[in-house]
Structure formats: structure tokens, C-alpha cells
């Protein structure tokens, strides 16, 4: 029973610290731009990251060789 007298103030103290941290994030403007981070994650900025890449996809002959594949495992 003695542990309740120690754990209850500890729980209240931790809850108060969490509440103060949340209030600090509100005051510092952490939640002002909720949509900005979501749109930045979706935006296509691959060209900025890799300036040597071309915007045009390669032709089929350049990217994948078109050779016939023999299927020897086929049962008849």
C-alpha cells in the first residue's frame, strides 16, 4: 500500500510534465502548418535530388533486351 503513495505523485508529476511539453509545442507553433509536411512528402522532387537523370523514360530497346525465353519446364 505504501507504493501507491509514491507512484501517485510520480504519475501526476509525469502527466504535468507531458502537459507542459504539449503547451510548449502549441506556443512555439509546431502545429501551425499541418498540411505542409504531408504535401512535401507527396511532391515529386526526384529531379532536384538527381540532376543527371533525364525526364524522358528510356526506350524499350535501351532498357530491357527483348529476347525470346525458352521454357524447358513445360509439361506436354
C-alpha positions as YAML, in Angstrom:
chain: A
units: angstrom
residues:
- id: 1
  name: UNK
  ca: [0.00, 0.00, 0.00]
- id: 2
  name: UNK
  ca: [2.94, 2.31, 0.59]
- id: 3
  name: UNK
  ca: [3.90, 2.15, -3.09]
- id: 4
  name: UNK
  ca: [0.66, 3.96, -4.03]
- id: 5
  name: UNK
  ca: [1.80, 6.99, -2.04]
- id: 6
  name: UNK
  ca: [4.97, 7.04, -4.12]
- id: 7
  name: UNK
  ca: [3.50, 6.14, -7.54]
- id: 8
  name: UNK
  ca: [0.53, 8.52, -7.45]
- id: 9
  name: UNK
  ca: [2.63, 11.72, -7.11]
- id: 10
  name: UNK
  ca: [5.09, 10.34, -9.65]
- id: 11
  name: UNK
  ca: [2.27, 9.73, -12.15]
- id: 12
  name: UNK
  ca: [0.85, 13.21, -11.55]
- id: 13
  name: UNK
  ca: [4.30, 14.75, -11.99]
- id: 14
  name: UNK
  ca: [4.89, 12.90, -15.28]
- id: 15
  name: UNK
  ca: [1.42, 13.91, -16.51]
- id: 16
  name: UNK
  ca: [2.12, 17.54, -15.63]
- id: 17
  name: UNK
  ca: [5.49, 17.41, -17.46]
- id: 18
  name: UNK
  ca: [3.75, 15.96, -20.52]
- id: 19
  name: UNK
  ca: [1.08, 18.67, -20.40]
- id: 20
  name: UNK
  ca: [3.73, 21.38, -20.16]
- id: 21
  name: UNK
  ca: [5.61, 19.90, -23.12]
- id: 22
  name: UNK
  ca: [2.39, 19.90, -25.16]
- id: 23
  name: UNK
  ca: [1.64, 23.51, -24.19]
- id: 24
  name: UNK
  ca: [5.19, 24.48, -25.21]
- id: 25
  name: UNK
  ca: [4.70, 22.89, -28.66]
- id: 26
  name: UNK
  ca: [1.47, 24.84, -29.08]
- id: 27
  name: UNK
  ca: [3.16, 28.12, -28.18]
- id: 28
  name: UNK
  ca: [6.17, 27.51, -30.43]
- id: 29
  name: UNK
  ca: [3.98, 26.92, -33.49]
- id: 30
  name: UNK
  ca: [4.60, 23.23, -34.07]
- id: 31
  name: UNK
  ca: [1.03, 22.69, -35.29]
- id: 32
  name: UNK
  ca: [0.64, 25.79, -37.49]
- id: 33
  name: UNK
  ca: [1.21, 24.07, -40.86]
- id: 34
  name: UNK
  ca: [-0.41, 20.64, -40.68]
- id: 35
  name: UNK
  ca: [-0.77, 20.15, -44.44]
- id: 36
  name: UNK
  ca: [2.70, 21.32, -45.43]
- id: 37
  name: UNK
  ca: [4.58, 18.23, -44.28]
- id: 38
  name: UNK
  ca: [2.07, 15.91, -45.94]
- id: 39
  name: UNK
  ca: [2.36, 17.70, -49.28]
- id: 40
  name: UNK
  ca: [6.15, 17.82, -49.10]
- id: 41
  name: UNK
  ca: [6.22, 14.05, -48.67]
- id: 42
  name: UNK
  ca: [3.99, 13.56, -51.74]
- id: 43
  name: UNK
  ca: [5.58, 16.14, -54.05]
- id: 44
  name: UNK
  ca: [7.77, 14.77, -56.81]
- id: 45
  name: UNK
  ca: [11.18, 16.29, -56.35]
- id: 46
  name: UNK
  ca: [13.34, 13.47, -57.73]
- id: 47
  name: UNK
  ca: [14.75, 15.75, -60.43]
- id: 48
  name: UNK
  ca: [16.14, 18.09, -57.79]
- id: 49
  name: UNK
  ca: [17.82, 15.22, -55.95]
- id: 50
  name: UNK
  ca: [19.38, 13.65, -59.07]
- id: 51
  name: UNK
  ca: [20.30, 16.37, -61.61]
- id: 52
  name: UNK
  ca: [21.90, 13.85, -64.03]
- id: 53
  name: UNK
  ca: [18.67, 11.95, -64.67]
- id: 54
  name: UNK
  ca: [16.67, 12.72, -67.79]
- id: 55
  name: UNK
  ca: [12.98, 13.46, -67.61]
- id: 56
  name: UNK
  ca: [12.24, 11.16, -70.57]
- id: 57
  name: UNK
  ca: [11.98, 7.42, -69.86]
- id: 58
  name: UNK
  ca: [14.34, 5.21, -71.88]
- id: 59
  name: UNK
  ca: [13.10, 3.38, -74.97]
- id: 60
  name: UNK
  ca: [12.16, -0.28, -74.62]
- id: 61
  name: UNK
  ca: [15.19, -1.38, -76.62]
- id: 62
  name: UNK
  ca: [17.55, 0.55, -74.37]
- id: 63
  name: UNK
  ca: [16.18, -0.54, -71.03]
- id: 64
  name: UNK
  ca: [15.20, -4.20, -71.50]
- id: 65
  name: UNK
  ca: [16.56, -6.55, -74.16]
- id: 66
  name: UNK
  ca: [13.73, -8.31, -75.95]
- id: 67
  name: UNK
  ca: [14.99, -11.87, -76.31]
- id: 68
  name: UNK
  ca: [12.75, -14.92, -76.56]
- id: 69
  name: UNK
  ca: [12.75, -17.05, -73.42]
- id: 70
  name: UNK
  ca: [12.67, -20.81, -73.74]
- id: 71
  name: UNK
  ca: [10.60, -22.65, -71.20]
- id: 72
  name: UNK
  ca: [12.13, -26.09, -70.65]
- id: 73
  name: UNK
  ca: [9.96, -26.88, -67.60]
- id: 74
  name: UNK
  ca: [6.79, -27.00, -69.65]
- id: 75
  name: UNK
  ca: [4.95, -30.33, -69.45]
- id: 76
  name: UNK
  ca: [3.14, -31.67, -72.51]
...
